[in-house]
Amino acid sequence: FYAGHYQLAYGLLLRAFEKEPDNLELNFYLGRSAFEIADYEMAVMAYERILIASPDENRVKLELARAFYGLGANNTARKYCTEVLAADPPETVKKNIERFLSAIEKSEDPHFLKGQLTWGVEWNNNVWAAPTTGNIATVIGDVVLTGASAAKTQDWVISAILTLEHTYRYHHTNYNWKSDLTLYQAEYNETSALDLQFLGWSSGPEWAYKTHRRQLKAFGRHIGLGNEEYMGSIG
Protein backbone atom coordinates (compact mmCIF):
# COMPACT_ATOMS: atom_id res chain seq x y z
CA PHE A 1 0.00 0.00 0.00
CA TYR A 2 2.72 2.48 0.99
CA ALA A 3 4.65 1.70 -2.20
CA GLY A 4 1.62 2.86 -4.19
CA HIS A 5 0.64 -0.58 -5.54
CA TYR A 6 -2.99 -0.09 -4.57
CA GLN A 7 -4.53 -2.74 -6.80
CA LEU A 8 -2.16 -5.39 -5.46
CA ALA A 9 -2.69 -4.17 -1.87
CA TYR A 10 -6.45 -4.31 -2.36
CA GLY A 11 -6.34 -7.94 -3.49
CA LEU A 12 -4.14 -9.00 -0.56
CA LEU A 13 -6.21 -7.09 2.00
CA LEU A 14 -9.43 -8.54 0.63
CA ARG A 15 -8.07 -12.06 1.10
CA ALA A 16 -6.97 -11.17 4.63
CA PHE A 17 -10.39 -9.66 5.34
CA GLU A 18 -12.06 -12.99 4.57
CA LYS A 19 -10.12 -14.49 7.49
CA GLU A 20 -10.35 -11.52 9.88
CA PRO A 21 -13.44 -9.48 9.02
CA ASP A 22 -13.48 -7.86 12.48
CA ASN A 23 -9.91 -6.53 12.23
CA LEU A 24 -10.39 -2.75 12.30
CA GLU A 25 -6.93 -1.82 11.04
CA LEU A 26 -7.29 -4.27 8.17
CA ASN A 27 -10.66 -2.73 7.28
CA PHE A 28 -9.12 0.74 7.33
CA TYR A 29 -6.43 -0.11 4.81
CA LEU A 30 -8.90 -2.13 2.77
CA GLY A 31 -11.01 1.03 2.55
CA ARG A 32 -7.96 3.17 1.71
CA SER A 33 -6.89 0.77 -1.06
CA ALA A 34 -10.43 0.58 -2.44
CA PHE A 35 -10.62 4.36 -2.50
CA GLU A 36 -7.32 4.64 -4.41
CA ILE A 37 -8.59 2.31 -7.15
CA ALA A 38 -11.92 4.23 -7.27
CA ASP A 39 -13.97 1.38 -5.79
CA TYR A 40 -15.85 3.81 -3.57
CA GLU A 41 -18.64 1.40 -2.66
CA MET A 42 -16.17 -1.06 -1.14
CA ALA A 43 -14.41 1.80 0.66
CA VAL A 44 -17.69 2.91 2.22
CA MET A 45 -18.50 -0.61 3.41
CA ALA A 46 -15.04 -1.03 4.98
CA TYR A 47 -15.21 2.30 6.81
CA GLU A 48 -18.76 1.73 8.01
CA ARG A 49 -17.71 -1.59 9.58
CA ILE A 50 -15.13 0.33 11.60
CA LEU A 51 -17.66 2.92 12.79
CA ILE A 52 -20.05 0.18 13.93
CA ALA A 53 -17.36 -1.04 16.32
CA SER A 54 -15.85 2.39 17.09
CA PRO A 55 -18.32 5.22 16.38
CA ASP A 56 -16.00 8.09 17.40
CA GLU A 57 -13.19 7.49 14.90
CA ASN A 58 -12.93 10.94 13.31
CA ARG A 59 -10.21 9.91 10.85
CA VAL A 60 -12.48 7.18 9.54
CA LYS A 61 -15.36 9.64 9.22
CA LEU A 62 -13.20 11.91 7.07
CA GLU A 63 -12.16 9.00 4.85
CA LEU A 64 -15.82 8.03 4.64
CA ALA A 65 -16.67 11.58 3.59
CA ARG A 66 -14.11 11.35 0.75
CA ALA A 67 -15.57 8.03 -0.39
CA PHE A 68 -19.14 9.39 -0.44
CA TYR A 69 -17.87 12.41 -2.37
CA GLY A 70 -16.43 10.00 -4.93
CA LEU A 71 -19.89 8.44 -5.22
CA GLY A 72 -21.49 11.85 -5.73
CA ALA A 73 -23.28 11.73 -2.35
CA ASN A 74 -22.21 15.24 -1.38
CA ASN A 75 -24.75 15.74 1.39
CA THR A 76 -23.61 12.60 3.17
CA ALA A 77 -19.99 13.72 2.78
CA ARG A 78 -20.90 17.07 4.36
CA LYS A 79 -22.65 15.28 7.25
CA TYR A 80 -19.51 13.40 8.26
CA CYS A 81 -17.37 16.53 7.93
CA THR A 82 -19.78 18.42 10.18
CA GLU A 83 -19.59 15.66 12.80
CA VAL A 84 -15.81 15.88 12.88
CA LEU A 85 -15.87 19.69 13.12
CA ALA A 86 -18.28 19.43 16.05
CA ALA A 87 -15.68 17.35 17.88
CA ASP A 88 -13.26 20.32 17.76
CA PRO A 89 -10.34 18.66 15.93
CA PRO A 90 -6.86 20.23 15.65
CA GLU A 91 -6.59 23.42 13.61
CA THR A 92 -4.80 21.71 10.71
CA VAL A 93 -7.61 19.18 10.45
CA LYS A 94 -10.20 21.97 10.49
CA LYS A 95 -8.45 23.71 7.60
CA ASN A 96 -8.32 20.49 5.60
CA ILE A 97 -12.03 19.94 6.19
CA GLU A 98 -12.81 23.52 5.13
CA ARG A 99 -10.84 23.04 1.91
CA PHE A 100 -12.68 19.78 1.27
CA LEU A 101 -16.08 21.40 1.84
CA SER A 102 -15.06 24.23 -0.47
CA ALA A 103 -14.16 21.67 -3.15
CA ILE A 104 -17.60 20.09 -2.77
CA GLU A 105 -19.29 23.46 -3.24
CA LYS A 106 -17.19 24.18 -6.31
CA SER A 107 -17.95 20.80 -7.86
CA GLU A 108 -21.67 21.48 -7.55
CA ASP A 109 -21.48 24.62 -9.66
CA PRO A 110 -22.82 23.47 -13.04
CA HIS A 111 -21.22 26.36 -14.95
CA PHE A 112 -17.58 26.37 -15.98
CA LEU A 113 -16.22 29.28 -17.99
CA LYS A 114 -12.69 29.83 -19.22
CA GLY A 115 -11.19 32.20 -21.73
CA GLN A 116 -8.02 33.71 -23.08
CA LEU A 117 -7.17 37.04 -24.67
CA THR A 118 -4.00 37.44 -26.72
CA TRP A 119 -2.83 40.73 -28.21
CA GLY A 120 0.24 41.35 -30.31
CA VAL A 121 2.07 43.57 -32.77
CA GLU A 122 4.26 42.32 -35.60
CA TRP A 123 6.32 43.73 -38.43
CA ASN A 124 5.83 41.96 -41.77
CA ASN A 125 8.20 42.80 -44.60
CA ASN A 126 6.09 41.01 -47.25
CA VAL A 127 2.41 41.29 -46.37
CA TRP A 128 1.22 40.12 -49.81
CA ALA A 129 3.62 37.15 -49.87
CA ALA A 130 4.87 38.51 -53.18
CA PRO A 131 7.61 36.68 -55.13
CA THR A 132 11.14 38.04 -55.24
CA THR A 133 10.58 39.26 -58.82
CA GLY A 134 7.58 40.42 -60.80
CA ASN A 135 8.62 38.39 -63.85
CA ILE A 136 7.61 34.73 -63.71
CA ALA A 137 8.99 32.32 -66.31
CA THR A 138 6.48 29.69 -67.51
CA VAL A 139 6.37 27.12 -70.33
CA ILE A 140 4.27 29.53 -72.40
CA GLY A 141 6.55 32.49 -71.82
CA ASP A 142 7.24 35.15 -69.25
CA VAL A 143 4.38 36.52 -67.15
CA VAL A 144 4.63 39.97 -65.65
CA LEU A 145 2.76 40.32 -62.36
CA THR A 146 0.73 43.45 -61.76
CA GLY A 147 -1.26 44.82 -58.87
CA ALA A 148 -0.53 45.12 -55.17
CA SER A 149 0.77 41.55 -54.81
CA ALA A 150 3.37 41.98 -57.56
CA ALA A 151 5.93 43.55 -55.23
CA LYS A 152 6.99 43.22 -51.61
CA THR A 153 5.13 45.54 -49.25
CA GLN A 154 6.08 46.16 -45.64
CA ASP A 155 3.58 46.98 -42.91
CA TRP A 156 2.72 46.74 -39.21
CA VAL A 157 0.01 44.31 -38.10
CA ILE A 158 -1.94 44.58 -34.84
CA SER A 159 -3.82 41.39 -33.93
CA ALA A 160 -6.02 40.14 -31.11
CA ILE A 161 -7.54 36.73 -30.36
CA LEU A 162 -10.31 36.09 -27.85
CA THR A 163 -11.38 32.54 -26.99
CA LEU A 164 -14.21 31.62 -24.61
CA GLU A 165 -15.43 28.18 -23.59
CA HIS A 166 -18.48 27.46 -21.44
CA THR A 167 -19.54 24.08 -20.05
CA TYR A 168 -22.83 23.31 -18.36
CA ARG A 169 -22.60 20.04 -16.46
CA TYR A 170 -25.72 18.08 -15.58
CA HIS A 171 -25.26 16.81 -12.01
CA HIS A 172 -24.57 13.11 -11.46
CA THR A 173 -24.66 12.33 -15.19
CA ASN A 174 -22.13 11.91 -17.98
CA TYR A 175 -23.73 14.69 -20.01
CA ASN A 176 -22.48 18.23 -20.55
CA TRP A 177 -23.44 21.08 -22.84
CA LYS A 178 -20.41 22.82 -24.29
CA SER A 179 -20.18 26.07 -26.21
CA ASP A 180 -17.18 27.98 -27.48
CA LEU A 181 -16.50 31.26 -29.23
CA THR A 182 -13.40 32.47 -31.08
CA LEU A 183 -12.83 36.02 -32.31
CA TYR A 184 -9.78 37.09 -34.31
CA GLN A 185 -8.98 40.55 -35.62
CA ALA A 186 -5.89 41.63 -37.59
CA GLU A 187 -5.52 45.22 -38.73
CA TYR A 188 -2.74 46.52 -40.95
CA ASN A 189 -1.42 50.02 -40.55
CA GLU A 190 -1.61 50.88 -44.28
CA THR A 191 -2.66 47.75 -46.19
CA SER A 192 -6.34 47.80 -45.17
CA ALA A 193 -7.28 45.38 -47.98
CA LEU A 194 -5.66 42.62 -45.90
CA ASP A 195 -7.50 43.41 -42.66
CA LEU A 196 -8.84 40.09 -41.42
CA GLN A 197 -11.80 39.27 -39.17
CA PHE A 198 -12.75 35.79 -38.01
CA LEU A 199 -15.76 34.71 -35.95
CA GLY A 200 -16.30 31.09 -35.03
CA TRP A 201 -18.75 29.47 -32.62
CA SER A 202 -20.02 26.01 -31.76
CA SER A 203 -22.50 24.59 -29.28
CA GLY A 204 -23.91 21.19 -28.46
CA PRO A 205 -24.11 18.18 -26.12
CA GLU A 206 -21.16 16.15 -24.91
CA TRP A 207 -21.11 12.59 -23.59
CA ALA A 208 -18.17 12.00 -21.25
CA TYR A 209 -16.83 8.49 -20.64
CA LYS A 210 -13.85 7.24 -18.66
CA THR A 211 -11.51 7.10 -21.64
CA HIS A 212 -13.09 9.34 -24.27
CA ARG A 213 -15.67 12.00 -25.04
CA ARG A 214 -18.18 12.37 -27.83
CA GLN A 215 -19.62 15.67 -28.98
CA LEU A 216 -22.36 16.72 -31.36
CA LYS A 217 -22.10 20.42 -32.17
CA ALA A 218 -23.70 22.98 -34.39
CA PHE A 219 -21.15 25.50 -35.63
CA GLY A 220 -20.78 28.67 -37.65
CA ARG A 221 -17.78 30.40 -39.21
CA HIS A 222 -17.33 33.84 -40.75
CA ILE A 223 -14.22 35.32 -42.35
CA GLY A 224 -14.05 38.93 -43.45
CA LEU A 225 -11.23 40.27 -45.64
CA GLY A 226 -10.86 44.01 -45.90
CA ASN A 227 -14.39 45.38 -45.69
CA GLU A 228 -16.04 42.43 -47.44
CA GLU A 229 -17.21 38.99 -46.44
CA TYR A 230 -14.72 36.42 -47.68
CA MET A 231 -16.38 33.21 -46.47
CA GLY A 232 -19.20 31.99 -44.27
CA SER A 233 -20.24 28.47 -43.27
CA ILE A 234 -22.57 26.64 -40.92
CA GLY A 235 -22.84 22.95 -40.16
N, C-alpha and C positions, 0 to 999 in steps of 0.2 A: 504493500500500500504506500509506504513512504518513498519507495523508488519510483512511484508514479505508474506502476503497472496495475491499473485499477480493474481492468477486465479479469486479469489473472487472480488478483486479490479477491474479487467478488466470487469467483468460482470456488476458491479455497475456503473462504468464509462461509459460503452457503453449505458446503459439505460439513464444515465444523458445526454449523448451526443445527443441522439435522441430529447431531449427537448431543448438543448442549443448547437447546432452545431457550433456556432460562439464564444463560450467561449474558449479563448486561453489557459488559465490555465488548463481547463478540457481536452483539446486536448493534452496538454503536458503530463499529467499524464496518459491519455489513451495510448499515444505512449510509455511511460515508462513501463506501465503494459504489453502492447502487446509485447514489446521487451523482458521482463523477462520471458514470457511464449513462447518465440521463434516464435511469430506471427509477423515476420519482415515486411510482406506486410502491415499489419494494422498499424504498427508503422510508416512506411514511409508515409502512407496517412495522419496520424494524424499530423506528423511534417510538412509535406508540406502545410497543411492547415494553420498552424501558420505562415510559411514563406510568404504565399500569403498576409497575413494581416500585417506582420511585417518582412520585408526581411532582416533586419540586426541583427537578434537574433543569435548571435554566439553560445550560448549554444545549441540551437535547431539544428544548423548546425552540431555540433559535435555529438549530439545524432542521427541525420540523417545519419552521416557517419558510426556510429556503426551499424545502422540498415541495411544499404546497404552492409556493410562488412558481416553481417549475411546472406545476400542473395547471397553473392559471387560476388557482383558488386564492385570489388576493385577499379577500376578506378574512379567510381563515389564517393566512400568513400574518395579517395585521393583528389578529386576536392573540396569537402567541407572542408577538413582539410586545404588545401592550401588557401582557402578564409578566413578562420579564422586566419591563420598565417599572411596573408597580412594585417589584421586589427590590428596587433601588440598587441596581448593579453598579460596578465601578464606572468611572467617568468614560474610560476608553470604550467600554461595552455600550454605554448609552450613545456615544457618538457613532459607533458602528451601526447600531439599530436605527438611529435617525437617518443615516445615509441609505440604509436598506429601505426604510419607509419612503424616503424621497424617490428612490429608484422605482418603487412600486407605483407611486403617483405619476411619475414620468411615463412609465410603460402604459398607463391607462389613457394617456392623451392620444386620441385617434389621429391627430393631425401632425404631420412631420413636414417641415418646410426647410429647404436649403437652397442657397444661391451663391453666385459668384459674379463679381464685376471686375473686368480687366480693361485697363485703358493704356494706350501706348502711342508713341510717336516714332515714325521711322523715315529715313531718307532713302528714296529709291532713285537710282540713276538711270533707270530705263523702264518707266512706268507702262509703256506700250509693249514691252518685250520685243522691241524692234530688232531686226538683224543688224549685223555690223556694217552692212552696205545696202544701199537702196537698189543695187543691180543684182538680180538673181538669174543665174544661168540655168536654163532648162533645155530639154531635148528639142524643143521647137524654137529655141532662140532666147535671147536675153529679155527679161521682164524688168521694167523699171517701176518700183513701188512708188505710190503717191499717197497723199493724205497724212494724217497725224501719225499713223503707225509706221511710216516709212523711215523715220529717223529717231534716234534716241532722245528721250525727253526726261529731264530730271524734275523731281517734285517732292514735297513733303506730304506725308500721309498721317492723318490722325484717325485712330480706330478705337472702337469700344465694343466689348462683348458682354452681354448680360445673360446669364443662365439661371433659371428658376426651376425647381422640382418640388412638387407637392405630392404627398402620399396620405391617403385616408385609409386607415386600417380598421377593418371590422373585427371587433373584439372576439377572441377565442375561436377564430376561424383562420383559414389559410388564404383568405381573399383580401386584396387591397384594391384601391382605385388610385392610379397614378397619372399625374399630368405633368407636362414639362413645357417650358417656353424658352426659346432662344432668340435673342435680338443681336444683330451685328450691324455696325455702321462704320463705314470708312469714307472719309472726306479728304479730297486732295486740295492742296492750297491753290493751285491754278488749273489743274486738269479736271474740271468739274464733270466732264463726260464720263470719267471713270469712277465717280462717286458710287459706292455700292451700299445697298440696304438689303438685309436678309431678315425675314421673320419666319420662324418655324415653331409649330406647336403640335402636341399630341396628347391624347387622353383616352383612358380605357381601363378595363379590369385587369388584374394580375392574380394568377394562382401561384402561390409559393409552396414549394415542396422542400424536402430536406436537402436535396442535391441540385435542384434546378428550379427555374421559374418560367412561367409561360405568360405571355401578355397578348392582349388583343386591343389594338389602339386605332383610333381614328386620328388622322394627321393632316396638316396643311402646311404648305411651303409657299413663300413669296420672295422673289428676288427682284430688286429694282436696280437699274443701271442708269446713272445720270438722273434724269428726271422722268424716266419712262419705266414701265413694267417690263422686265426682261423675261420672267418666267413665273408661273403659278401652278401649283398642283395640290390635289387633295386625294386622299385614299384611305 
